[in-house]
């Protein structure tokens, strides 16, 4: 399994990001795509509960960023993200609990890991979905010493290119600490960071983009005729975190739990 070398770790600490190549294989990416196909079916439904569309329970959130009120197939191009997809389709849970994650992260944050983010992002053709410059700051004091104890990971599901709106990061921006800006507020990050120095993280399916919660990043819309999808899992050293769901205990996977069963949208349960 893929691990980080001393050089990789030094680069991550210096630049605030790293791209680990070829972590997940073709079969694993194909399995994830099964999950994405199911999520698209959900997004096309007209009977999704409001709590799920609005993320009111702070768990599963199917976020449709439509330019005007719309549902059904017309809304699908505007699917922006789904939070906690592991509670909806088993493919996401299988990969979330993959032994490849503790192997990859051990030398950065250990093998007992909690999780605050479990999310899939979509950039569908014509949806004009973008993510303005921001940091992934987590609430304090729930997360202590974030720059050393939290790693955001993004599994590349479709080839990520400049044309389809791949992630851009500002190298070294994590050293500025918490910028204390309003999330996605226009111009607030740019007032403190030279975003012209941002670099594109072009990557192939199975690669994993990794960065700190302080690393400034963002992306522009997909201008191609094919979707770009990515799978985000934010891991934190368990000893530095008082909230979140367990992911691994000493390298062993911990199944996801919830107070809800999500039977109305969970794969294989809707008709039971």
C-alpha positions in Angstrom: 0.0 0.0 0.0 1.0 3.6 -0.7 2.9 5.3 2.1 4.6 8.7 2.3 8.3 9.0 2.1 10.3 11.5 4.2 10.6 13.7 1.2 6.8 13.6 0.7 6.2 14.6 4.4 8.7 17.4 4.2 7.0 18.7 1.0 3.6 18.5 2.6 4.8 20.4 5.7 6.5 23.1 3.5 3.9 23.5 0.8 0.7 22.6 2.7 -0.3 20.0 0.1 0.8 16.8 -1.6 -0.6 14.6 -4.4 -0.1 10.9 -3.8 -0.3 9.1 -7.1 -2.0 5.8 -7.8 -3.3 5.1 -4.3 -6.6 3.5 -5.4 -6.9 1.1 -8.3 -9.3 0.9 -11.2 -11.7 -1.5 -9.5 -12.0 0.8 -6.5 -12.7 3.8 -8.7 -15.2 1.8 -10.6 -16.9 0.9 -7.4 -17.1 4.5 -6.4 -18.6 5.4 -9.7 -21.4 3.0 -8.9 -22.1 5.0 -5.9 -22.1 8.3 -7.9 -24.5 6.9 -10.4 -26.9 6.1 -7.5 -26.6 9.6 -6.1 -27.5 11.0 -9.5 -30.7 8.9 -9.3 -31.5 10.4 -5.9 -30.8 14.0 -7.2 -33.4 13.5 -10.0 -36.1 12.6 -7.5 -38.9 15.0 -6.8 -39.7 13.7 -3.3 -36.5 14.2 -1.4 -37.1 15.3 2.2 -36.5 19.0 2.9 -34.2 18.1 5.8 -31.9 16.3 3.4 -32.0 19.0 0.8 -31.2 21.6 3.4 -28.8 19.5 5.5 -30.8 20.4 8.6 -29.7 17.3 10.6 -26.0 18.2 10.0 -25.4 14.8 8.5 -26.6 13.8 5.0 -27.1 16.8 2.8 -27.8 16.6 -0.9 -26.9 20.1 -2.1 -28.5 21.2 -5.4 -27.3 24.6 -6.3 -29.9 25.5 -8.9 -30.1 29.0 -10.3 -33.9 29.0 -9.7 -36.3 26.6 -8.0 -36.3 23.3 -9.8 -36.4 19.6 -9.1 -36.1 16.3 -11.1 -33.8 15.8 -14.0 -33.5 19.5 -14.7 -31.8 20.0 -11.3 -29.2 17.2 -11.7 -26.6 19.4 -13.5 -26.6 21.7 -10.5 -25.7 19.0 -8.0 -22.8 20.5 -6.0 -22.1 18.0 -3.2 -23.4 15.4 -0.9 -22.3 15.2 2.7 -21.9 11.8 4.4 -22.6 9.7 1.3 -21.3 6.7 3.3 -24.7 6.6 5.0 -26.4 6.3 1.6 -24.4 3.9 -0.5 -22.0 1.1 0.6 -19.4 2.0 -2.0 -18.5 5.2 -0.1 -18.3 3.3 3.2 -16.0 0.7 1.7 -13.5 3.2 0.5 -13.8 5.4 3.6 -12.8 2.4 5.7 -10.0 1.3 3.3 -6.8 0.3 4.9 -5.1 2.5 2.4 -6.0 5.6 4.4 -4.2 4.7 7.7 -1.2 3.5 5.6 -1.1 6.8 3.8 -1.7 9.0 6.8 0.3 7.2 9.5 3.4 9.3 9.4 1.3 12.5 9.4 -1.4 12.0 11.9 -1.2 8.3 13.1 -3.6 5.4 12.7 -6.3 6.2 15.2 -8.4 8.6 13.2 -11.7 10.5 13.5 -13.5 12.0 10.7 -15.3 15.4 10.3 -15.8 15.4 6.6 -17.2 12.7 4.4 -18.3 14.3 1.1 -18.6 13.8 -2.6 -18.3 16.8 -5.0 -19.8 17.1 -8.4 -19.0 19.3 -11.3 -21.5 18.4 -13.9 -21.4 19.8 -17.5 -23.3 23.1 -17.7 -23.8 23.4 -13.9 -21.4 26.3 -13.4 -20.4 24.9 -10.1 -17.3 26.5 -8.5 -15.7 26.7 -5.1 -14.2 30.2 -4.4 -10.9 30.6 -2.5 -11.3 29.3 1.1 -9.7 27.4 3.9 -11.2 24.2 5.4 -11.0 25.5 9.0 -12.6 23.2 11.5 -14.3 24.4 14.8 -12.1 24.9 17.8 -11.5 23.7 20.4 -12.9 20.5 18.9 -9.8 20.2 16.8 -6.4 21.1 18.4 -3.3 22.2 16.5 -5.1 21.7 13.2 -2.1 22.3 10.9 -0.4 19.2 12.4 -3.4 17.0 13.2 -5.9 17.3 10.3 -5.5 16.2 6.7 -8.1 16.7 4.0 -7.9 14.0 1.4 -9.6 14.1 -2.1 -9.8 10.9 -4.1 -9.7 11.8 -7.8 -12.6 9.8 -9.5 -12.5 11.4 -12.9 -9.3 12.8 -14.5 -8.8 16.3 -13.0 -7.7 19.0 -15.5 -7.6 22.7 -15.7 -10.4 22.5 -18.3 -12.8 20.6 -16.0 -12.1 22.8 -12.9 -9.5 20.9 -11.0 -8.5 22.0 -7.5 -6.0 24.9 -7.3 -4.0 25.4 -4.1 -1.8 28.3 -2.9 1.6 26.7 -1.8 2.7 27.8 1.6 -0.6 29.5 2.4 -1.1 27.3 5.4 1.8 29.1 7.2 -0.5 32.1 7.5 -2.7 30.2 9.9 -6.4 30.9 10.3 -7.3 33.9 8.0 -10.6 34.3 9.9 -12.6 35.1 6.8 -16.2 34.5 6.0 -16.4 31.3 4.1 -16.5 32.0 0.3 -16.8 35.7 0.9 -15.6 37.6 -2.2 -12.2 39.2 -1.9 -11.6 38.4 1.8 -9.0 35.7 1.1 -7.5 37.6 -1.8 -6.9 40.6 0.6 -4.4 38.4 2.5 -3.1 35.9 0.1 -1.5 36.2 -3.3 -3.8 33.8 -5.1 -1.9 34.4 -8.4 0.7 31.9 -7.1 -1.9 29.1 -7.0 -1.0 25.9 -8.8 -3.4 23.4 -10.4 -3.6 19.9 -8.9 -4.1 18.0 -12.2 -4.4 14.3 -11.4 -5.6 10.9 -12.6 -8.3 8.6 -11.2 -7.0 6.9 -8.1 -4.7 9.7 -7.1 -5.2 11.4 -3.7 -4.8 15.1 -3.2 -3.9 15.9 0.4 -3.7 19.3 2.2 -4.0 21.0 5.6 -7.1 22.8 6.9 -5.3 26.1 6.5 -4.2 25.6 2.9 -6.0 28.1 0.7 -7.7 26.4 -2.2 -10.5 26.8 -4.7 -11.7 25.8 -8.2 -13.5 27.2 -11.2 -16.4 25.6 -13.2 -16.1 22.6 -15.4 -16.0 23.8 -19.0 -16.0 20.3 -20.6 -18.9 18.0 -21.6 -18.1 15.3 -19.1 -18.5 15.3 -15.3 -15.7 15.7 -12.8 -16.3 13.9 -9.5 -14.2 13.7 -6.3 -14.5 12.0 -3.0 -13.4 14.0 0.1 -12.6 12.5 3.5 -11.2 14.8 6.2 -9.2 12.8 8.9 -8.0 14.1 12.3 -5.8 12.5 14.8 -8.2 11.0 17.3 -6.4 12.3 20.4 -6.7 15.9 19.0 -10.5 15.7 18.3 -13.5 15.7 20.6 -16.1 15.5 17.9 -16.7 13.7 14.6 -17.2 10.0 13.7 -14.6 7.3 14.2 -12.9 6.1 11.0 -10.0 4.0 12.3 -8.8 2.7 15.7 -5.2 1.7 15.7 -5.5 1.2 11.9 -8.7 -1.0 12.2 -11.8 0.3 10.4 -14.7 1.6 12.5 -18.1 1.3 10.7 -20.0 4.5 10.3 -22.9 5.1 12.7 -25.9 7.5 12.8 -29.0 8.0 14.9 -31.0 7.9 11.6 -31.3 5.0 9.2 -32.0 7.1 6.1 -34.2 4.3 4.7 -35.9 6.8 2.4 -32.7 7.4 0.4 -30.3 4.6 1.4 -29.3 2.2 -1.4 -31.4 -1.0 -1.3 -33.8 0.1 1.4 -36.3 2.4 -0.2 -38.8 -0.3 -1.0 -38.4 -2.2 2.3 
